[in-house]
Structures are given as structure tokens and as C-alpha cells.
Amino acid sequence: MKRVNSGIQNLDRLLGGGIPQRHIALIEGVPGAGKSNLGLEFLYRGAQKGENGVYVSFQDTAEEVMRATTFDWEFEKHVEQGSIRIFEMDPYRHDEAASAIRGELQEIDAKRAVIDPITAMDLYIDSRKDMRKNLIDMETMLKDLGVTTLLVAEATEATEVEEEVADTIISMEMEREEDQMQRKISVRKVRGSGFEESLHPYEFTSKGLKVL
């Protein structure tokens, strides 16, 4: 099984060596856990290695996404060079999402993608059946293109449909310990592969996310 190195310090160890190539990985967690930052770093580390990536935003503008990258990265340079593309997608157009995202990915021959938040589409889809069909259509498109994808979701908003479609699930939690908020990360699922199941603390440094 070929794996994609996330580039995030110590995360690949929890995943059993990296995210399996072409997997759809669901990143779920509470607000403030750093889910979007993990996704941005996944694209940035890929771009450093020559792997183009697309950030699909169902919620924020490109300017808002760029303001979120406060680390010591040359993220803007990769956006200007075209190795990272930020694509604003209207969740109301959920029926066009797969074809629109395909076009963005093919235009730069992207091998990595982040869709944030995937649950934004759920607000505009009436039935579980239609939601599942929409996600499966997107999953099929992404895998056909050989793209390894992160789907970002609030833990309280992610449904069984997203979890069923995902090949890999990573949870990011925050809990209070001795009057301080502690962040912890765990891998809940990696289809077809072993992985480390225990909770690990993590932090954000000037260089990005670091699993401890």
C-alpha cells in the first residue's frame, strides 16, 4: 500500500506510515482544535515536495483562508506560483461540486485536496440518500484522479454518511486539564491498514502542528 507523507510532525507514525494514497480522510473535531490548519499544512508540505494541491472552501473566502496561515511558512508564495490553489465553492451548488472540483484539480494536476467544511453541503441536501450519493460521486471523482483528500468537519456536525465514506478518520479534541485547555489527537480508522489507536497531545508551533 503506497502512502502519502502528510509532512506533519509525528502524525504519520500514528497513521502507520502516512495516509494511504487516494484515501479520503475525515478530519473531525471541536471548534478551535486546528482542523483547518492541519489541512493547510497538508497542502503546504505537499507543495514543498512538488505535489500540487487544492483547498476547497465551502465557507471562507480565499482572503480569509490566507489570513489563517500565520505560521513561518511561504504559503503565499506557493499560491502565487500556482502549486496551491484556493477555490471558493458555494455549498448551495452542491450538485455541481464534484464536476467543479474536478476541473480545479485537473487544471494544476493536483495530488492533494482539502475540502473544508464538507458538512456545509449537508445544510442544502434534504435526504440522507441524496447526501450519500453526493459524497460517493465526489469520492469516486477524487480517487479516479489519484488525489489524496482531507474532508474537514465539526465533530458535532459530521454524520454517519461522512464517516462511512471516509477511508481514514482522524479526531482532534480539546479538554480542560488543571485549568488549561489540552489538545489531543487520535486515529480512529485507516481502512486496510494498522494504525496507532491511543490519544496523543499535540501543539501548534511556529512551524506548524506537532504531535507529541
N, C-alpha and C positions, 0 to 999 in steps of 0.2 A: 504494500500500500504506500503510494507516494504521499508525502506530507509537505505542507506549506509552513515554513518557519514564520511565525507571527512577528518575530522581532521584538516582542515584549518580554522583558527580563523575567526569566523563570516560568513563564506561562506555558511554554511548550513542554516543559517537564511534566506539568500536571496533565497535559493532553496526551501523554505517551509518546512525545516526539514531535508534536506540531499538529496543526489542523489537517486532517486528510484532504488531499486535493479534490476540488469540486464539491466539497461538503457545504451544506447550508448550516451555519452555526447561529443559534439563537442566543443573544446576549441579553439576559433579563436581570432586572434589579430595581431597587428603590430609587426615587429621585435623589440626585446628588452623589450617587455611587460612582459615577465616572464612566458610564456605558458609552456615551458618545466619544469621550476622549480615547477609550480603548479602540473604538472603531477608526478614529482619525489616525491613531498611531499605527494601526494595522496597515492602513494605506500608505502612510509615510515611510514605514520601514520597507514596504514593498517597493516604493518608488526609488528608494536608495539603492535597491538591488536591480533596478531596471525593469520592475514589474509595474505596469500602469494600473491605475485604479480609479473607480468612480464612486463618489459619495452621493447617494440619492437622498435628498432631504424632502420629507413629506411635511415638514413643519417650519423649519427656519430658512431664512434667505441665505444666499451664498455669503453675504457680508457677515451675518450672524455666525455662520459656521466658521468663517475665518477668524473672527474675534475670539472664538473658543480655543484656538490653538495658541496658548500662552507659554508653551514650553520653549526650550532652547533648540528649536527646530528651524530648518529652512523650508518650512511648509509652503509658504507663499511662492518661493522660487519654483517648486515643483508644479504648483498651479499655473504659474505664468508660462512654464515650459510645456505644459500640457500632459505631463505624466500623471497628474492627479486632476480629475475633473469634478466639480461640484455641480450637480444637476438638481434644480428645484422641480419637484413633481407635485401637481395638485392632486390630493387624495380623492377629490370628487371625480377625477378621471380614472378611477381605479380599473375600469375595464380596458383602458389603453395602456396601463402601467407596464405590462410585460413587453409590448412592442416598442414603447418609448424608451424604456431602459435598455433594451437590446440595441437600439440604434446608438445610444451613447457609449455602450461598451464596445461595440464593433468599430466605432469611429476611431478609437485610440487603442484598439486591440488590448483591452483591459483583461487582467487575470485576477484582479481583486475587486470586490464591491462591498459597500456598506449601505444598507437601507435603514433609514432612521426617521421616525419610528415606524416599523412595519404595521403596528396596530392602528395607525392613523386611518388606514383604509377600512378597518372594521366599522368605523362610525358611519360609513356610507354604503355598507353592504347589509342587506336586510336579513339574509338567512345564512345559517352555518354552512349549508350546502354550497351556496354561491361563494362564501368566503374560502372554503376549502378548494373549490375549483380555481379561484383566482390565484391562490397561493401555489397550487400544483402547476398551473400554467407558468408562473414565474419561476418556480423551481426547475421545471423542465428546460426552460429557456436558458437559465443560468448554467445548468450542468452541460447542456449542449455546446455552450460557448467555452466550456472548460474553466469557468470562473469559480473561485472560492469566495463565499459570501458570508457576511455577518448581518443578521437581522437584529436590530436593536428594539427592545420593548420594555416598558414599565412592567414590573413584576405583577402589579395589580390589574394590568390591562391585558397581559398575554393570555391567550385562550388555549384550550386543548388542541385546537387546529394548528396553531403555530408550533406547539411542542411536538405534535405528531409529524409534521412535515420536516422539522429540523433533524439533521443527522447528528448534530452536536449541540449540547446545551451547556452554557456557562452562566452561573449565577453570581451576582455581585450584591453583597449585603452590607448593611450598616447597623451597628448595635451599640448601645451605650455600655461602657465598662469603666467604672470608677470615675464618673463624671466626664468621660471623654467618649467621643464617637469613634468606634473602631470599624474599619472596613475589612471585609473578608470575602474571599472568592473561592468558588468550588466548581468542579466539572461534574455535571450530573449525567451526562450521556455522551458517548462517542460511538456511533454505530460501526460495528465491525472491528472494534479495537479496544484494547485495555486502556485504562486511564487511572489517575490517582484521585480517589474519591474524597479525601479529607479536606476540611476547610483550612484556608491559609490566609493570614493577614496580607494586606497589600497597601502600598502608599504611592503617592504621586510625587516624584522628584522633578527637578528642573529638566531632566532628560526624558521624563515620561513615566509610565506605570511600572512599578517594580513589585513582583510577588515575593514575599519574604519567606 
